[in-house]
Amino acid sequence: MRTAKHRVLLALAVAALAVPSLTQGAGFALFEHGNRGMAMGGAMTAVADDPSALYWNPAGIAFQMDEGVQVQMGVTLIQPSQHFNGESPYPGDGYKAEQISQTFYPPHLYVVMPMNEHIALGFSVTTPFGLGTYWDDDFAGRFISKRVDLKLTEMSPNVAFKLTDGFAIGFGIDYAIGQIDLTNNIGFVDPYTQKVADVGQLHLSTDGLGNTAWGYHAGVQVKLGKGFSFGALYRSEINLTYTDGYGSFRQFATGHPDFDAALAAQIPFGQKVDIRSKITYPDFFTFGLAWQNEKWTLSGQWGRMDWSSFDELPIEFPDYPHLSTTVKEGYKNVDQYRFGVEYKLNEKLAVQAGYLHDNTPQPRASMSPLLGDGDRDGYCAGVSFEAFGIRTDVGYMYLDIDTRDTGGMSFDGYEGEYHSKAQLFGATMTLKF
Amino acid sequence: MKKLVLVLTLVALLGALPVSAQVDFTRYVALGDSLTAGFVSGGLVQYYQERSYPAYLAQQAGAPVFEMPLVSEPGFPPLLELKALVPSPVIQAKPGAPGMPLNATLPVPYNNLGVPGADLYDLLFTTGDIQNLLAGNTDNAMHDLILRIPMVLGPDGNPMEFPAIAQAIAQQPTFVTLWIGNNDELGAAVAGTPIDGITMTPVDVFQQLYPQAVGALATMTNAKIAIVNLPNPTAIPFVTTIGNYVDVPGIGTVQLEGEYGPIGDDDYITLGASALIAQGYGLPGFPPLPEDINPATGEYGVVLRAAEVQAIKDRVAAFNQIIQQTADAFGIPVLDINSIFDDIAAGDHWVLGGVEISADFLLGGIFGYDGVHPQSIGYGLVTTELINMINKAYGADIPQLNMGQVLFEGGEPTMPAGAKAADVVFSQAAFDRLKQTFPINLHEPRPISHDTQAID
């Protein structure tokens, strides 16, 4: 028992150290919460037969009583790439840019504890939302964003009840911690040259982990007989008001000292000033149907994310109201479709494959250097093996994102075409006690 | 057989044309005034002439030739420049002798026939003679510079006058843009005084002349035509920049006074008042700001009362109605620059790559140092809107202007900020420059009817 406790603590410590920093998932939602699930296209709501059920359907842990205490943890490495081809009027036909490559590593951690025949408890740490884009300093979209890192980490206690042999429900409370880090240049018409000049840089950052909000989720799983099961999940909106953060302004000399002085009278260069923002993260519901026998698992799933909650992104400077802005977003609700298959070669070895289609919630007008999204098709594969009492799931996904252009409608006046794709690769380990 | 060959040739030609090529810029002529000429910050100079909206449009539409009456640095007249921004902006004319014509010997009329200062009447009837200008006479300088030849032999073998419209028709253009009429009302705002027949062209005269101009182009050429209407005077920083209150150290906020009493929130004070306010005019214990043009001295008024602004706007609306009706009659599309400029003046900024471009004086980017005329970014805006309109109206596919280049390109060389002594926003010299641009003849109103044989 003593050893087991240590291992649980170690797992928690590892998860806490791995600072999540991420991207991918239509809009900026993430659905990579376990590499077996990822390899099955995320079609896990009806399956929910491992600890990652705590994200996809908490009712599922009520059917995992025989597994004992389980600790599952892992990480998915995400390597997105994006090219941008500009169009006139701005930044102009022929302009090309490419994002600086980055690798993100959102971790996941699940602990499942059966209490008795009917009740199981669970605890999870996931990162259901994340966004990271990074462009060169001289990038033509630098007045909108040079670099952004936005993430929402959730810590969720869960409880699930097996009401009958074929019917379980589960609930969880989500304690969400939001972080934003955003850098852009400030552009102004230099009255001497009558051209646009880079007069400074703004760095917005939430300071630490003080921006939090609560949400909840619930799921139901029904064993329909003959190997069929049905699952449903609802995850609530997370309404997060960011009050703990700052904006820091840095001035760039234009070569015209009196212009610089005039700007400095308006913009608090060299200072850290309070900022406020607010993001309503969308609610999400999904329904799945699966069929399983000794060897095979087949699963299909439909989901809808109510992205219309993300209508605008206000950035307020309470002490400098003239600097406050509101970024128009205008997202719409979208559907997603997920399919997965698993084949167990034997007790210790299984392979998975999956496909997903995620519609983008982002209208063409709000595509920007912050995020230029498109509909996504994910092609996934994975393998699970057990050795030394530890199950390891290795998953891979190639995410093909539709090329889209702003069609002359960009809210930011930044027209062009975004070509994107991503590769995801990760490993998840499950320990049973 | 001949017929068949002709048909085949035509088919081949048509087949060779790009599907979207619904407009032909082989011979493009721009008619208008200072806004068409690429007049910026009080003068004409090559750098900005090449960034006029007709030059941008010709470039985007792939016009093989676009000849302009180019002028060397520091411009004709020398351009205004910003000498200092704080504590108060100082705007002065560049030093040195005026620039010289660079393209005066071109043996054919220019493609850009925009003449600074020209009104509708001038477009139809006023000629110019380059010899007059080269002899040092500046009484008709812009027409002399741009139209150059006053008379030519007409098709019937008789000499005929050669005003801008005739120079356009003589080129048998394939495409024409027409933006005329600004000087039929803008002078009222610059002089702070709307007077029918003096600073504003009477509506019936405009009604008589505008269809003549468009009719001549429509019937005497095969050109496709695009027309631009007229912006309101309240869209330009010359009118909107100065508030009716000033902060006087030691006293506080003081409402400025004009000759007719305190200047209200709905009234406007023009940039022409700037040098006067710096001397104390309009403040308690000083003379009031002059409101109207002075018939004795020719000095302009610098206050536009609400009723005066309304009178000018009403005149603009009347002209725009005539422009629209005329265009409709000839099936010509009109760019409604009036509402575009109004929207921008109302704060509906033009956002490019996250940078807000506005109608603010000095910092907005659209207008140059004279507060009346756009500079390259503003002419880029006009071009962008014009291309959108032409593409839509004619089913064309002219590529949009690359504003990325316009926003950041090196710019004309700027002198380092010099002496900051003068505590003046808009120097008297700068205002005088504008008066040259908008000359008002108090004593000789234009004849309303005129021998129109020149274009018949």
Interface residues (C-beta under 8 A of the other chain):
Chain A: G86 E87 S88 P89 Y90 P91 G92 D93 G94 Y95 A140 G141 F143 I144 N184 G187 F188 V189 P191 Y192 T193 Q194 K195 V196 H256 P257 D258 F259 A261 A262 F411 D412 G413 Y414
Chain B: L82 A84 L85 V86 P89 W350 V351 L352 G353 G354 V355 I357 L362 L363 G364 G365 G368 Q375 S376 I377 G380 T384 P399 Q400 L401 N402 M403 G404 Q405 L407 F408 E409 G410 G411 T414 A417 K420
